Amino acid sequence: MTKPLFGISGFKNSGKTTLTASLIAEFTSRKLSVSSVKHAHHEFDLDQPGTDTDKHRSSGAKEVVISSAKRWALMHEISADEDEPNLQTLITHMADADIILAEGFKSEGHPKVLLIASAEQAKLMGRINNVVAIAAEPDIEIDSDLPRFERNDIKQIADFIAQHLNLEPRS
């Protein structure tokens, strides 16, 4: 199985997470397997201080896997002399899915829907690579010939993405 990748990008507080979660639900309702990857611009930690896995990491483990009957997670520490991995590197660690939705990753080369929440953001759209469609409120003026959707029209945005990636719904 391949890893068809499509992005949801935008500027701060444009609604990326809301749209991504809605698209995950929409594609899942179409019986497609969906994975997601999110870029964070800040430090984050899924672990809690004092847990066994935190003790493993703080002792120097480069990778720690935690597993249970419900889920598993891999935590990989990036040392000070390593660069943050790019999106293509990250998805090589992911299981196959019908579609992978990437939230953020503005400068990466995969196709993206760009969320625009204001006229000011519309003026900055040239800063984001490989935008193939726009999602915005109808009253925002945007100078572009790209396909445009209302930001809450999840079905039409999902239809566009599915067509772009040649995805077929499952029965």
Secondary structure as a PSIPRED ss2 file (coil, helix, strand):
# PSIPRED VFORMAT (PSIPRED V4.0)

   1 M C   1.000  0.000  0.000
   2 T C   1.000  0.000  0.000
   3 K C   1.000  0.000  0.000
   4 P C   1.000  0.000  0.000
   5 L E   0.000  0.000  1.000
   6 F E   0.000  0.000  1.000
   7 G E   0.000  0.000  1.000
   8 I E   0.000  0.000  1.000
   9 S E   0.000  0.000  1.000
  10 G E   0.000  0.000  1.000
  11 F C   1.000  0.000  0.000
  12 K C   1.000  0.000  0.000
  13 N C   1.000  0.000  0.000
  14 S C   1.000  0.000  0.000
  15 G C   1.000  0.000  0.000
  16 K H   0.000  1.000  0.000
  17 T H   0.000  1.000  0.000
  18 T H   0.000  1.000  0.000
  19 L H   0.000  1.000  0.000
  20 T H   0.000  1.000  0.000
  21 A H   0.000  1.000  0.000
  22 S H   0.000  1.000  0.000
  23 L H   0.000  1.000  0.000
  24 I H   0.000  1.000  0.000
  25 A H   0.000  1.000  0.000
  26 E H   0.000  1.000  0.000
  27 F H   0.000  1.000  0.000
  28 T H   0.000  1.000  0.000
  29 S H   0.000  1.000  0.000
  30 R C   1.000  0.000  0.000
  31 K C   1.000  0.000  0.000
  32 L C   1.000  0.000  0.000
  33 S C   1.000  0.000  0.000
  34 V E   0.000  0.000  1.000
  35 S E   0.000  0.000  1.000
  36 S E   0.000  0.000  1.000
  37 V E   0.000  0.000  1.000
  38 K E   0.000  0.000  1.000
  39 H C   1.000  0.000  0.000
  40 A C   1.000  0.000  0.000
  41 H C   1.000  0.000  0.000
  42 H C   1.000  0.000  0.000
  43 E C   1.000  0.000  0.000
  44 F C   1.000  0.000  0.000
  45 D C   1.000  0.000  0.000
  46 L C   1.000  0.000  0.000
  47 D C   1.000  0.000  0.000
  48 Q C   1.000  0.000  0.000
  49 P C   1.000  0.000  0.000
  50 G C   1.000  0.000  0.000
  51 T C   1.000  0.000  0.000
  52 D H   0.000  1.000  0.000
  53 T H   0.000  1.000  0.000
  54 D H   0.000  1.000  0.000
  55 K H   0.000  1.000  0.000
  56 H H   0.000  1.000  0.000
  57 R H   0.000  1.000  0.000
  58 S H   0.000  1.000  0.000
  59 S C   1.000  0.000  0.000
  60 G C   1.000  0.000  0.000
  61 A C   1.000  0.000  0.000
  62 K C   1.000  0.000  0.000
  63 E E   0.000  0.000  1.000
  64 V E   0.000  0.000  1.000
  65 V E   0.000  0.000  1.000
  66 I E   0.000  0.000  1.000
  67 S E   0.000  0.000  1.000
  68 S C   1.000  0.000  0.000
  69 A C   1.000  0.000  0.000
  70 K C   1.000  0.000  0.000
  71 R C   1.000  0.000  0.000
  72 W E   0.000  0.000  1.000
  73 A E   0.000  0.000  1.000
  74 L E   0.000  0.000  1.000
  75 M E   0.000  0.000  1.000
  76 H E   0.000  0.000  1.000
  77 E C   1.000  0.000  0.000
  78 I C   1.000  0.000  0.000
  79 S C   1.000  0.000  0.000
  80 A C   1.000  0.000  0.000
  81 D C   1.000  0.000  0.000
  82 E C   1.000  0.000  0.000
  83 D C   1.000  0.000  0.000
  84 E C   1.000  0.000  0.000
  85 P C   1.000  0.000  0.000
  86 N C   1.000  0.000  0.000
  87 L H   0.000  1.000  0.000
  88 Q H   0.000  1.000  0.000
  89 T H   0.000  1.000  0.000
  90 L H   0.000  1.000  0.000
  91 I H   0.000  1.000  0.000
  92 T C   1.000  0.000  0.000
  93 H C   1.000  0.000  0.000
  94 M C   1.000  0.000  0.000
  95 A C   1.000  0.000  0.000
  96 D C   1.000  0.000  0.000
  97 A C   1.000  0.000  0.000
  98 D C   1.000  0.000  0.000
  99 I E   0.000  0.000  1.000
 100 I E   0.000  0.000  1.000
 101 L E   0.000  0.000  1.000
 102 A E   0.000  0.000  1.000
 103 E E   0.000  0.000  1.000
 104 G C   1.000  0.000  0.000
 105 F C   1.000  0.000  0.000
 106 K C   1.000  0.000  0.000
 107 S C   1.000  0.000  0.000
 108 E C   1.000  0.000  0.000
 109 G C   1.000  0.000  0.000
 110 H C   1.000  0.000  0.000
 111 P C   1.000  0.000  0.000
 112 K E   0.000  0.000  1.000
 113 V E   0.000  0.000  1.000
 114 L E   0.000  0.000  1.000
 115 L E   0.000  0.000  1.000
 116 I E   0.000  0.000  1.000
 117 A C   1.000  0.000  0.000
 118 S C   1.000  0.000  0.000
 119 A H   0.000  1.000  0.000
 120 E H   0.000  1.000  0.000
 121 Q H   0.000  1.000  0.000
 122 A H   0.000  1.000  0.000
 123 K C   1.000  0.000  0.000
 124 L C   1.000  0.000  0.000
 125 M H   0.000  1.000  0.000
 126 G H   0.000  1.000  0.000
 127 R H   0.000  1.000  0.000
 128 I C   1.000  0.000  0.000
 129 N C   1.000  0.000  0.000
 130 N C   1.000  0.000  0.000
 131 V E   0.000  0.000  1.000
 132 V E   0.000  0.000  1.000
 133 A E   0.000  0.000  1.000
 134 I E   0.000  0.000  1.000
 135 A E   0.000  0.000  1.000
 136 A E   0.000  0.000  1.000
 137 E C   1.000  0.000  0.000
 138 P C   1.000  0.000  0.000
 139 D C   1.000  0.000  0.000
 140 I C   1.000  0.000  0.000
 141 E C   1.000  0.000  0.000
 142 I C   1.000  0.000  0.000
 143 D C   1.000  0.000  0.000
 144 S C   1.000  0.000  0.000
 145 D C   1.000  0.000  0.000
 146 L C   1.000  0.000  0.000
 147 P C   1.000  0.000  0.000
 148 R E   0.000  0.000  1.000
 149 F E   0.000  0.000  1.000
 150 E E   0.000  0.000  1.000
 151 R C   1.000  0.000  0.000
 152 N C   1.000  0.000  0.000
 153 D C   1.000  0.000  0.000
 154 I H   0.000  1.000  0.000
 155 K H   0.000  1.000  0.000
 156 Q H   0.000  1.000  0.000
 157 I H   0.000  1.000  0.000
 158 A H   0.000  1.000  0.000
 159 D H   0.000  1.000  0.000
 160 F H   0.000  1.000  0.000
 161 I H   0.000  1.000  0.000
 162 A H   0.000  1.000  0.000
 163 Q H   0.000  1.000  0.000
 164 H H   0.000  1.000  0.000
 165 L H   0.000  1.000  0.000
 166 N C   1.000  0.000  0.000
 167 L C   1.000  0.000  0.000
 168 E C   1.000  0.000  0.000
 169 P C   1.000  0.000  0.000
 170 R C   1.000  0.000  0.000
 171 S C   1.000  0.000  0.000
